[in-house]
Amino acid sequence: MSISTTGIQLDRGPGWVREAVELISSMRFAISLLTLISIASVIGTVVKQNEPAVNYVNQFGPFWAEVFTKMGITSIYNAPWFIVIMAFLVTSTTLCILRNAPRMLGDMRDFKERVAEKSFAAFSHKGDTTLALDRAQANGEFQKLLVAEGYTAKATSSADGASTRYAARKGTSNRLGYILAHASIVLICVGGLLDSAVPMHVQAWLGGKEPLRENMFLKDVPPTGRFEDDTVSYRGNILIPEGKRASHSILSYRDGTLVQQLPFELELNRFIVEYHATGQPKMFASEVIVRDPDGSSFPFRIEVNKPLIHKGVAVYQSSFDDGGSRLKLKGFPLIGGRDYNFPLEGEVGTSTSLTNASESQAYTVEFSGFRAINVENMARANGMPENSELVERRFRETVAAAAGSAAAKEAHNFRNVGPSFSYKLRDQAGQAREYNMYMVPVELEGQRVFLAGMRENPNDQFRYIRFPADENMELTGYMRLRAALNDSTLRAQAADKFATQALPTDGDATQRVQLRDSALRGLELYAGNGLYGAQAQGGYAAIARFLEQNVPEAERERAADVIMKVLAGTVQLINDMARERAGLPPLQQTAENALFLQSAMNAYSDTVFFGAPILLQLSEFTQVQASVFQTTRAPGKYLVYLGSLLLVLGVFAMFYVRERRLWAVIEPDPQQPGTSRIRFAVQARKRTLDFDAEFDRLKAAVARLGGT
């Protein structure tokens, strides 16, 4: 029986209905849908699914990240168009089975005994043999041979009883392969739909659930924002700090979340993480206690590839996070002529108010994260933005370090750079920038520097400033210099001293005054008059703007070179004065100290882009870790397992089980009394070399029945 690729043909109804039914139930339509699902699955394998939005922005850029998100490629298996294709595939394949399975099952049971004896001559594999046996003996031996060859036979005698006809078959389970393979597709697709977000959305729609769009305590969540333990299937996340318990999971729903009640409670005793020699994590594990509502409990260790499965819910180790580490900080002002630091304490996940007395403006510090170990590829860290378009090439080369990467571009090794913490500084208008600060100095390009990163948008990467560490590996030296640069008295004294050293008192007083004024102007431009904000930005950008507005283009390179040399000299004098105020000797003229001053100047210039009146540095911490678990209820997986088994059996039946049909007639040979003549023909659905050899063997076996 040949399998038709056309669909169900309706005799009645409108033409478009008949055509639609024929198309949906046709094999060509099912194959097309299966091809689309295969392509979509390949895309879903290549593009990581359900990642944070910032990951897609970093990988594909803002435009394509938005396109992929709207198309559902970032969550392809829950995309509406993918689910619609799956539903149509289930419908089409089911109709194909309903249309073809009855005929196939009937064909499997049919011996096709209606094949006429005279048609044997048309078969390519046929035989005609005389057996030295009477008809009864020949029938008995032939039946034994058929059984030995694996045939199931049906024998009928002629009306006069003179001959016996045989119709035999074997390998008809080959037809079951088609049914099993198509049924497996239906089961796998139904299992996939059952484990997708469709049941949750349907249940939420029927139950009138509304997504939660703001943080609130669990006791304040309304009934419309939570599911009881009767959700058919779901996939959520739960964060549990060490020593805490949780019995609810968070599900993503539309543009918000829903709370899912679990059938048990999890308590995290201890989170364990092991690291490679490079500092990269190699193993996560969580030691938990599972508590049932009836009061029973048992311990369990959840690992990445060893989930907890209890009461139909699987709990996977997804990742880890901070569980509310306690931080002790130092706050350094970045405005005004103050170099002191003030203590501050906080806990990750909380916030505290902070008043900037200089600006009479209140800020809120939101402690957003802490990491005890940071393994970074220092070659890929991002620096503060360059303002290279403002000045010529020589000036850009001079100040390149101020705008460079947080790490050397040639350092491609991964290193553990120690603890870090992140926080948001929010003003009274609600505007916030996020900062990331490393606790200990990092060695970059032969110098120890503190890295402080800033980003304005969560989708952006942190851009880092290098604050040089002083001889005591602290920020004190830089902060002292920063405060001195913001002191107008010290700036004037440094300009006077620079002019006096450059032009002795017995020289031209007019030139000395001009040099003093130029040095002071450069310091004023660079320092930004001690003001913070967009009103009077200082740093290299201010000098670049001055050159662009006041110096002809042909002379800018030479002027930039002169200004930078004068600025470096005056900054060195200001640093010596600040150290003298603190009771410290001046810095010696060494390459290391020269690098410190240059890095300090670069950092001061970059603070224009930092957008914060203070800098917070971590001094002590008490780490509290938390495990992030993924909780799933997936009853459809059993259908997927069953479908996969049926698919294996179906493919095996279609490719390795070969259908054979045999017809034979045994009758007395009139020319040789006491003998029998047997004529037979064999047919295979697919003719192969193996079948030719099998027929030759069968023909020889029939001949041996009569000893001839």
N, C-alpha and C positions, 0 to 999 in steps of 0.2 A: 504494500500500500504506500503510495507516495504522499508526502505531507504537503499540503497546499499552503502557499504564503498569503492567500487571500483571507479576508475575514468573514464574519457571519453575514450571509446574504438574506436581508429581509424582503418578504414579498409585498408587504404593505407599508403604508406610511409615507410621509413627505420625502421627496428625493434627498434633501439635505440630511434628514435623520438616517435614511438608509446608508448614505455615503459615510456619515460620521461613525455609525456602528461598524460598518465594514472596515473603516480605517483603524479604529481603536482596537478592534479584535484581530487585526491582521498581524502576521509575524513580522512584516517589514517595519511596522510601527513600533513594535516591541524592541526590535533590534536597534532602531534609531534611538529610542529612549535609553536603552542600555549603553549605547555608545556615548550619549551625552553625559550619563551618570559616570561613566568611566573617565571621561575627560575632566569632569568636575572633581572627581576623586583624586586625579593626578594633581590638579591645581591645589586641592586641599592638602595634599602631601607636601608639595613644594613650598607653599605659603603657610607658615605657622599659624595655627588657628587660636582664636580667643586670646591673643596677646594684648598687653596694654597699648593704647593708641600711640603713645610716644615711640614704641618700637617700630611701628609701621611708618611713622613719619621719618624716623632716622634711616630706615632701610629704603623706602621708595620716594621720599619727599612729600611735602604737604599736599600737592595736587593729587598725585596718584594714590596716596594714603586715603584721602577723602573719597576718591572714585571707588577704590576697592572696598571701602567700608560700606558705601551706599549700595554697591552691587552685591554685598554679602559675601565677598570672597574671603574676608577675614574671619567669617563664621559660616563657612559654606554649607555645612551639614545641617544647619538650622535656618538657612536662607529660605524665604518663601518659595522662590522659583525652584530650588532643589527639592523641596518637599512636594511641590505640585508635580514635578517630573516623577518622583518616586510613586506618588499616588496613581498617576496615569500608567506607570509601568506595572504596578500591581494589578490594576484593572485590565490592562491589555493582556498581560500574561495569564491572568485567571481566565479570561475569555478564550484565549488560545487553548488552554488546557481543557476547558469545558467543550470546546468545539472538536478537538482532535482525540482526547483521551478515550471517549466511548468507542470510537472506531478502532483505535489502537488496541484496546482491551478485547474488543470483539475479534479483531484480526489475530491476536495472540491465541485465542481459544479455537479459532477456525482451522481445521485440518486441510481445508481446500480439497476435499476428496472428489470434487466435481471435475477435476482435470481429466480429460478423455485419454484413453489409451493410445489412440491414434496420434495424439499431439506429442508423444514421446520423441518422435523423430525430429521435432523442431528444437529440442533441447541440445545444448552443446555438450552436456555431460550425461551420457546415457549408456546403458549396457544391456546385452541380451545373452543369457547364459543357460546352458542345459545342465541340470543337476542329476546325478545318478541316484535320485531319491524319488520316492513317490510324492504325491502332492501333500499328504499329511506330514511326512517327514520334512519335506522342504519348508512347509509353513512353520513348523516348530523350530528348525535351525535358523530360519531367516528372522523369526521373532527374537531369538536369542542374540543374533548378530545386531539387530537394531538396538536392543537394550544395552549391549556392550558398547555400541557407538554413541550412546547417549540420546537416542531418539525416543520420542513418545509417539506411539503409532496407533492408528485406528484401522482395523481390518473389517472388511465386508465381503460376503460371498455373493457370487452372481445368482441370478434367479434360478438357474438350473443346477447350481452347486458345483459347477465344473471348474470354476476359477475363484481365486481370492485376490481382492484388491487391497492395497495398503496405501495409506496416506500418513506420513510421519513428519515430525518437526522437531527441531531443537534450536536453542539459542533465541527463542522468541522473547526472552526477557530483555533483549536489545531494545524492544519498544518501550519497556519500562524506563530506560535511560532518558528518553525524551520527557516522559511524565515527571520523573524524579528531578531532572535538571530544571525544568520549568517551575515545578513546585518549590524547589529550593530558592529560586529567585523571589517567588512570592513570599516565602517565609522570611528570608533575609531582609527584604524590603519592609515587610510588616514589622519585623523586630526592630529595624532601624527607625521606622516611624514611631513605634511605641516608646523607644528610648530617646527620641528627639524632644524638642521643647513643645511639640504639638499638644500632647496630653495635658501638660501644665497650663498652656495658654487656654485650652478648651475648658479645663476645670476652673481656671481663674475667671474666665468669661461667664461660665454658668453660675459661679459663686459670687459674682459681683466684686471681685478683688480689684483693688486700686494700688498701684505701685507707691512705695515710700520714696520720697525725694529729699529727705533730710534725715540727719542723725537724731536718734531718740533712744531713750531707755526701752528695754524690752517690755517692761510692764506698761509702757505708754503706747505700744503698738496696737492700733485698733484691730478688730476682727477682720476688717476688709484688707488688712495688710499682712495677714498671716495664714498659713496652711496648717491644718492639723495633720496627724500622721495617717492620712488616707490618700495622699497624692500618688497617682499611678506610677509616675516616673519623674525624676528630677535630677539635677546636677548642680550642686551648690558648693559654697566655701564656708569655712569656719576657722576663726583665729582664736587660739587658746593660749594665754600666757602660762608660764610655769606656776604651778600651785593653784590654778583656777579651773573652773568647770564650765561646761557649756552643753546645752541640749537643743540648740537651734542652729540651723544653717541658713545662709543668706543666698537667695536665688536672684538672678538677674531677670527682670521682667519689664519689657518695654523700655522706658527711659528711667527706670528706678529699680527698686528691689522689693522682694517679698521675703518674709520670715517663714521658714519651714521647721515645724516641730519634728524632732527625731524621736524614734521609739526607745531611746536610751540616753544616758548622760555620759559625757566624756570628761575625765579629769586628767590633766597633764601633770605628771610627776616630774619628769625631766626630759629636756630636749638635748639630744646628743648630736654633735657634728664632728666629723673627723676630716683632717686636711691632708693634702699631699705636701711633699717637701717644698713645693713652690708657694704654698699657702692657699691653693685653690681647694674648695670643699670636694671631698670624694665620697662622703656617706652622711646621710641624714637619718635619724631615727628618733622616735618619740616613745617614751615609756608612759603608758596611760593606764587608767583604771576605768573599766566599763561598768556603769551602774544602771541596773534595770529598775523600772518603777516598782517591782515587787520587793526591792531591798537587796536582792542578790547582786554580786559584783565579782569581777575577775580582772586580773592584770593582763596586759597585752603590749607587745612591742611592735609598733608600726614602723615599717621601713619603706623605702621607695618602691621596691618590688615585692613587698609583703604587706598587703592591705588587711585591715580588719573587716571581716564580713560577719555581720550580726543582725538577725531579724530582717533579712532582705536588704540591708543597707551596707554598702561598701564604703570604708573610710580609707582614703589614700593619703600618703605623705606627699603633699604638693610642694611646699617650700617652707621657709621660716622667716620670721620677722622679729621686730623688737616688741617686747611685751610690757614696756613701761620702765625702761632703764632710768635710773636716777643720775642726774648730771650736776656737777659743780663746775661753774664757768667763771672766766674773767671777762669783763667788759672793757673794751678800749674805745675811747672817743675818737672819731675820725674828723672832727671839726674843732676849730678853735685852738688855742694855745695850751691845751692840757694834755699831759702825758700819763696821768695816773690811771689805774685800773680799779674797777669796783667788782665786788663778788656778786654772783647771781646763781641761783639754783633752780632746777626745773626737772620735770619728768616727761619722758617722751609720751606724746599723746595729749599733753596739757598745754596751757598757755599762761602767760603772766604779763602784767602791764609794766611798761617802762617809760619814764618821762624824760624827754630830752630838754634839759633846762635851758640850753642855748637857744633853742627854737621854740620853747614853750609849747611843745607838741607832744602828745602822748602816743606811744607806740605799743603794739601788742606783739610779744614774742611767742610764736607758736612752735613748740618743739615737735618736729615731724618725724625724726628718725635717728637711729644710732646704729653704727656697725663697728664691732670690735676689731674685725679683720677686713682689710680692703686689698684685694689683689688687682692691681691695675697694670695695663699695658701703657707704660708712661709715654710711649711714642704717639699714642692716639688721644691724649688729653687735649682739650681745646683751650685756647688762650682768649684773652680779651680782644675785642675787635680792633683791627688796625685802622688808623686814620691816614693811611699812606697817600690818599689823594690830595691831601692838604699841602704837602711839601714836595720838594724834588727828591731825586734818588738818594743823594748823599745824606740828606736829613732823615730819610726813611731808614737808611742803614744805621744811622747813629742811634735812633730810638727804637730799633726793631725789637730789642729785648723786652721793651715795655709791652709790646703787643703780641709777643710770641706765645707758643704753646706752653701749657703747664709743665710739659716735659720735653726733653730733647728729642728732636725728630729722628735722630739716629739710634735712640735707645729703644729697641724693639723687644726687650725682655719684660716678663711679668714679674712684679715685685709686690711684696706685702708692705704697704706704706702706713700701716698702723690704724688706730681707731679714728673714726670721723663721726660727726653728727651733723644733722641738717635742721634748719629752722626757717620759719617765715617771719618776716618783719612787716607787720601790717600797720598802716597809718590810720588816722581818724576817718579818712575818706573811704576806707575799706580796700585801698590798693595795697597789694602785697608783692614782695619779691622773695624768692627762696634762695637760701644760702647753704653751702656745704663747706665745712671747715675741718681740716685734718688736725689731729691733736699734736703730733710730733713733726719736726721738720723733715723734709725729704731732700735727699741729695740729687740735685739736677745740675748738669754741666759743671760739676766740681764744686758746687756751693750748696749749703744747707738753707732751705727756704720753707716757710710755712705756706701751704696752698689753701686759698679761700676762693670758693666758686660761687657764682651768682647766675641765676636765670630768672627771666621775667615771666616765662610761660612754662607750665609743666611739660609741654611737648618739646621744649628746647633742651639742649645739652647745657651742662654747667660750663661757664667760661671762667677760667681761673686767673687769679692774681698771685704773683710770687712775692711774699713778704720775707725779706732776708732775716735770717737768725743772727743774733749778735754773738760775741765771743762766749757768752754763757748759754748759747742755744735757746735764747728767749726772744720775745718780740720787744723787749724793753728798749733796746738800742734803736730800733726803727721808730717806735712810738715817740721816743725822746726827740729824734730828728724831725719827725712830722710836726710835733708841737712847736719846735723851734722855728720851722718854716712858716708857721702861722703867727709868729710873734713879730709884729712890725718893728719893734725896737731892735731885736736881733738882726732882722733883715737889713736895717739901716747901718748897724754897726759892722755887719759883714761886708756890705758894699764899701764903706769907708776903709776898712782894713784891706780889702782886695785892691782898691785903687792906690792905697799907700804902698803896699808891697810891690805892685806893678810899676808905679811911678814914684820914686823916692821924693822926699819933701824938697830937695834942692832942684827938682825938675820943674817943668811947666805946670803951674797950678791950675791953669785953665783946662789942660788936657786931663789932669787928675780929677777935676770936678766932672768933666764930661764922662770919663770912664766910670766914676762913681755913680752918676745918674744912669748910665747905660746898664751897669751891673744891678742897680736897684730896680730899674724897670724890668729887667729880665726876671729878677726874683719875684717882683710883684705879679708879673704875668704868670709865672710858673706856680706861685703859691695860690693864685686866685684870690688875693686880698684876704685870705683866711675865711672866705665864705664858702658855704656848701650849697650845692644845687645848681640849677640851670642859669641862675642870674649872673654868676661870675665863675665859670668853670676855668680851672687852671690846668697845670700839667703841660705836656708837650703840645696838646691840641691848641691851647691858648697861644703858645709861641708860634705855632704854624699859622694860625689865623692872623696874627700880627704881621708875620712876614708876607702873607698873601695880600694883605690890605695896604702895606706901607712900603714894600720893597719891590722894585722892578723884577720881572721874572728872570732876567739874565743875571741878576746879582743875588738871587735868593740862596743859591747853594753856598756861596762864600759867606753871606751874612749868617746863614744857619750854622755854619762851622764855627764862626766867631762867637755867636751867642751861646752855643753848647759848651765851648771851652770856658767862657766867662761864668756860665751857670754852674759848671762842675766845680770851678774854683771857689765860688761863693758858698755853694752848698757844703763843701768841705770845711770852710771856715765856720759856718753856722753849726755844723756838727761838733767841731772842737769847742765852740762856745757853750753849747748845750752840755757837753761832757764836763766842762769846767764847772758849770753851775751845779752839776750832780756830784762834784768832787772826784772826777775821774780824769786821768791824763788824756791828752789828745791821741788820736789814732796814729800809729806809726805809718810811714810811707811804704806800705807793702802791697804786693799784687792782690793779696787776699782782702785787705781793707779797701783797696780801690774798687774791687768787685762788689764789696758790701755797699759802698756809697752809690755805685752805679745802679745796683739792684734796688736800693732804697728809693732812688730817684724814679726809677721805672714804676715801682709799686705806688709811689705817691701820685704819679701821673695817672695810673690806672684806676685809682680810687674815684676819679671823676665818673667812671662808668659803673662803679660799685653800687651806687644808689642807696647808701645806708649811712646814717650818722654814727653808728657804732660798729665795732667788730667784736664778736664773741669767740672766745677761745676756750676749749675744753681743758680743764685741769685735773679733774677726777671723775670717776664714774663707777656705778654699781650696775652691772649688766643684768637685765631680766629678759630672757628669751621667750619666744612664742612660736608655736607650730601653726602652720597653715595647712589645713586638711581639706581635701575635696571629698564631699559626701555625695554618693550616687545611689539611686534606686533604679535598677535597669532590668525589669522583668523581660524585656524583649531580647536580652542576650541569650536566653534559652532557645528562643525561636531561631536566633542567628546560628547557634550551635547546631540545632537540628537541621536547619537549612544547609549549613556547610557539610554536614554528614551526608545528607541527601544529594548534594551536588557532587561529592566524591563518588558516591555509588552510581549516580546517573552518568557521570562522565566515564566511569569504568564500564558500565553496561553498554554505552554507545560505542566506545572505541575498542573494547576488548571482548565483547560478547558478539559472535557472528551468527546470524540466523541462517538455518539450513532447512530446506524442504525436500522431502523424498516421496516419490510415488512409485509403486511397484505392482506387477500382476504376476501371480503364480498359477500356472495351469499345466495339465498333463501334456507331454510332447507326443502328438499322434504318430510321429515317425519312429519313435523309440519307446515302445511300451515299457512301463515301470520307471520312466524318468519324468522329470518335470522341467518345464521351461520357465525361466524368470526374466522378465523384462522390467527395467527400472530406469528412472531418471532422477537427477539431483539438481537442485537450483539453490544458488546463494544470492543474497541481495547485493553483495559486492563481490565480484570475481577477482580473486587474487592468486598469486603463485601458490600460497599455502592451500587454497581450496583445490587447485589442480592436483597437488600431491595427495591431499586428503581423498579426493575422488579415486585416484589410482589405487590407493590403499584399500578403499571400500570395494572397488571392483575386484581386486585380487582376493579379498576376503570372501566375497560372494562366490567366486569361482571355486574356492577351496571347500565350500560347503558340500559340494558333490564329489570332491576328490578329483576334479578335472581342472 
